[in-house]
Amino acid sequence: MGAALTTMAVVSAVSMSSSASAATNPYTAAGVCGSGYSTIETKSSTYATVYLMWNGSNGHNCVVTLKSGAAAGSSTRTAVWLEARGGAFQKDDANYTWYAGPVRFYAAGTCVMFGGYTKYGSGVYGGEDLSWDHCGG
């Protein structure tokens, strides 16, 4: 899994100025992935939640990293990735204000791994599932 994150530092505290204000993220994982997707797993941290979604109608998985708290509304490096066992790997990694993704592909009958993060202040926040599971349909 060469392109996937090999180390995820989930930082629980970071020095921020007291003037930092939390914006409410106007986006949802279901809205970003589209109609027919439901959440099957999340990985949450202080400033980001990574959603793994499944659409049983078309056999697609979709992943999104949604920023939260003070990181939401701030343009910072944010990424999300999805890998199918023995097959596809896709990643979205750039500076985003609200979310990274969606990354989606057909994965019915195939186990997947996923992860994502956002950088904020001096920390990296997110999560990943490095076990082959959610073997759709």
Secondary structure, DSSP 8 states (H G I E B T S, - for coil): -TTS-S-----S-----TT---------HHHHH-TT-EEEEEEE-SSEEEEEEEETTTTEEEEEEEE-GGGTTS-EEEEEEEEETTS-EEEEEEEESSEEEEEEEE-TT--EEEEEEEEETTEEEEEEEEEEE----
